Amino acid sequence: MNYYSINKLVGICVDDQYPWTETLFFHKYLADRTVEMYNQCKAFIEVHYVKKISTENARWIGDQTYIGDNLYIDLAYGAKIERTDEKRISLTVSQECNEWLVILLEISLLLCGYTMIHGAGVEKDGKVYLMPSWGGVGKTATVCEFVRNHDWRLLGDDLIIIDDTSAASFLKPFVIYPYHRKLFPEVFQSGKSHTVKNIAVSNLMSKMIPTVKRILRPFPGVLAYIRKHNPQSVRISPYDLFSAVQLSAGGIPQKTVWLERTRKENLILTDAEVQIIVSKAVSVTSCEIFASKLNDVYQMCGCGLFRYDEIFSQMNHIMFENFRKTQCCILEIPVTVNINDIGKIIYDVLQKDDCSVCPH
């Protein structure tokens, strides 16, 4: 068995027969790989590999999905999910399983009183700024500005872990696209990036990804190879982009700023009620993490594998309790602002401290 510990919160063990260990999203960067750290975790996911998923003791409910007593089967993705006890989940797979592992990681965190949020996070002297948002708003450019030029430390540029009072790092690899060339010239000059250079072509490839995944799903080995050698982007560990002192373990959130791109002409920073930010963050985080499997998550609640309140209500509760202790603002950024300028603009605005404390 291969043992992994993510922030001493969720332990993941993967059996030796699993063929795609190298492409697991946490294999190289995110997890401690010792049994000792694994045993200290609060919730656990066990991954087992089989050549074919059995639907014995389960009934069909449509779209290659089956439910049974304490189990859920997704034949399209070659996955069977079972809950073996309150905080232990079994995932049996016949295909590469990153999509389901991300989902079950989030569910495991929720069972322990934590959640991921889709956003950027930085820390300085124990003080954390959380910047939840959609994808493509400029989170990566923003954290680079804070960390490189103003002595803040990185919590994450895409996902961060929080509980009701604190924030912890989730230092997954940066996904670097051709439009990041000016942000990471060293990556492109070193030859580490073999991405498509034409942005229009890259955008076209983004639209094709769901179709390609559907076509290649029955061929997990090919899909794993494509993931590893994606010509659209390159994944670089934060440990290769920043020094150790520029990376943070966590801190206490002081500001929560929703970043929004708009068609308005001016940059606008406004106070926001906490529940407005929570609603946005829960919705976008759910879309990001559960993605095309959001309906499956609802079905798992429907068949009793998990409870709705353990997932969606819990996510809302944790974010509300965390955000309500912070300044809550919405920063509207014109779509005309260049990605290479957005980090400095966001930094300058947030340092003015114009955002008043929200009523809770």
GIBEL-V790021 format. One record per residue. N is the residue number from 1. RES is the residue in one small letter. PHI is phi in degrees with one decimal (* if undefined). Layout:
BEGIN
N RES PHI
N RES PHI
END
This chain:
BEGIN
1 m *
2 n -104.9
3 y -108.6
4 y -134.0
5 s -125.6
6 i -104.4
7 n 56.7
8 k 55.1
9 l -110.7
10 v -120.3
11 g -98.9
12 i -124.5
13 c -116.0
14 v -120.5
15 d -70.0
16 d -65.5
17 q -82.4
18 y -65.1
19 p -79.8
20 w -118.7
21 t -56.2
22 e -63.8
23 t -98.5
24 l -59.2
25 f -64.9
26 f -106.5
27 h -61.4
28 k -96.4
29 y -119.0
30 l -92.4
31 a -120.0
32 d -80.8
33 r -113.3
34 t -127.0
35 v -63.5
36 e -60.2
37 m -69.2
38 y -58.4
39 n -68.9
40 q -84.9
41 c -72.9
42 k -98.0
43 a -143.1
44 f -139.8
45 i -124.3
46 e -110.2
47 v -108.8
48 h -121.2
49 y -105.4
50 v -135.0
51 k -74.3
52 k -147.1
53 i -79.4
54 s -89.0
55 t -102.9
56 e -59.9
57 n 66.3
58 a -134.1
59 r -118.0
60 w -73.9
61 i -123.6
62 g 117.2
63 d 52.2
64 q 59.4
65 t -116.8
66 y -136.1
67 i -128.0
68 g -152.4
69 d -68.4
70 n 63.9
71 l -150.5
72 y -138.2
73 i -120.9
74 d -117.6
75 l -67.3
76 a -59.6
77 y -105.0
78 g 59.0
79 a -137.3
80 k -124.8
81 i -110.6
82 e -132.4
83 r -106.9
84 t -85.9
85 d -158.5
86 e -54.9
87 k -129.6
88 r -136.9
89 i -119.7
90 s -106.5
91 l -120.5
92 t -103.1
93 v -133.9
94 s -115.5
95 q -133.1
96 e -57.5
97 c -127.6
98 n -58.8
99 e -58.2
100 w -71.5
101 l -65.3
102 v -61.6
103 i -61.6
104 l -72.0
105 l -62.7
106 e -62.4
107 i -61.8
108 s -63.5
109 l -60.6
110 l -60.9
111 l -64.5
112 c -101.7
113 g 90.7
114 y -126.1
115 t -151.3
116 m -86.2
117 i -123.9
118 h -85.1
119 g 174.7
120 a -101.8
121 g -148.4
122 v -135.6
123 e -137.8
124 k -147.2
125 d 53.3
126 g 82.9
127 k -94.3
128 v -115.1
129 y -104.7
130 l -102.4
131 m -130.8
132 p -67.6
133 s -176.0
134 w -71.3
135 g -75.1
136 g 79.9
137 v -84.6
138 g 126.7
139 k -64.4
140 t -64.1
141 a -61.7
142 t -67.9
143 v -65.8
144 c -62.5
145 e -63.0
146 f -61.4
147 v -77.8
148 r -74.6
149 n -111.4
150 h -137.4
151 d 63.3
152 w -83.3
153 r -121.8
154 l -84.4
155 l -100.4
156 g 164.4
157 d -109.3
158 d -142.1
159 l -135.1
160 i -135.5
161 i -100.1
162 i -132.5
163 d -118.8
164 d -79.3
165 t -132.0
166 s -135.3
167 a -132.2
168 a -126.3
169 s -71.7
170 f -140.6
171 l -88.2
172 k -70.6
173 p -58.2
174 f -69.5
175 v -96.8
176 i -104.9
177 y -106.6
178 p -55.3
179 y -73.5
180 h -91.0
181 r -53.8
182 k -73.6
183 l -75.5
184 f -128.9
185 p -61.1
186 e -66.1
187 v -68.1
188 f -73.8
189 q -73.1
190 s -78.4
191 g 86.2
192 k -69.1
193 s -97.4
194 h -117.5
195 t -81.4
196 v -62.1
197 k -82.6
198 n -80.2
199 i -66.3
200 a -62.3
201 v -65.7
202 s -62.2
203 n -63.9
204 l -63.3
205 m -63.4
206 s -59.6
207 k -68.9
208 m -84.9
209 i -55.3
210 p -57.4
211 t -66.9
212 v -62.1
213 k -61.8
214 r -63.0
215 i -67.1
216 l -89.4
217 r -54.1
218 p -71.3
219 f -121.6
220 p -58.9
221 g -64.6
222 v -65.0
223 l -62.6
224 a -62.6
225 y -64.9
226 i -63.1
227 r -58.1
228 k -69.9
229 h -120.7
230 n -61.7
231 p -77.1
232 q -84.5
233 s -151.2
234 v -130.4
235 r -103.9
236 i -126.3
237 s -64.2
238 p -56.6
239 y -67.3
240 d -93.3
241 l -103.1
242 f -132.9
243 s -79.8
244 a -60.2
245 v -73.0
246 q -92.1
247 l -111.2
248 s -109.3
249 a -89.8
250 g 158.2
251 g 178.8
252 i -107.3
253 p -61.9
254 q -114.4
255 k -132.3
256 t -124.4
257 v -122.5
258 w -76.5
259 l -95.1
260 e -132.9
261 r -86.7
262 t -135.2
263 r -87.8
264 k -68.5
265 e -81.7
266 n -111.1
267 l -75.4
268 i -129.7
269 l -112.0
270 t -132.8
271 d -63.5
272 a -142.9
273 e -66.0
274 v -57.5
275 q -68.2
276 i -65.9
277 i -65.8
278 v -60.7
279 s -58.7
280 k -64.0
281 a -67.7
282 v -63.5
283 s -64.4
284 v -70.2
285 t -63.2
286 s -61.5
287 c -63.5
288 e -70.3
289 i -81.7
290 f -82.7
291 a 46.0
292 s -69.7
293 k -101.0
294 l -58.7
295 n -62.8
296 d -64.4
297 v -63.8
298 y -61.3
299 q -66.0
300 m -64.4
301 c -68.6
302 g -63.0
303 c -89.8
304 g 88.4
305 l -64.3
306 f -130.1
307 r -102.7
308 y -56.0
309 d -68.7
310 e -69.6
311 i -108.2
312 f -72.7
313 s -66.0
314 q -65.9
315 m -60.1
316 n -61.9
317 h -63.1
318 i -62.9
319 m -63.8
320 f -61.9
321 e -63.9
322 n -73.6
323 f -66.0
324 r -67.7
325 k -88.8
326 t -120.2
327 q -73.3
328 c -114.5
329 c -140.5
330 i -117.7
331 l -110.0
332 e -94.1
333 i -118.1
334 p -57.0
335 v -66.2
336 t -76.7
337 v -70.6
338 n -68.4
339 i -57.7
340 n -76.8
341 d -103.3
342 i -66.0
343 g -61.7
344 k -64.6
345 i -63.3
346 i -64.2
347 y -60.0
348 d -60.4
349 v -65.2
350 l -71.9
351 q -75.9
352 k -74.1
353 d 57.8
354 d -77.7
355 c -83.2
356 s -77.9
357 v -66.8
358 c -75.5
359 p -69.5
360 h -111.4
END
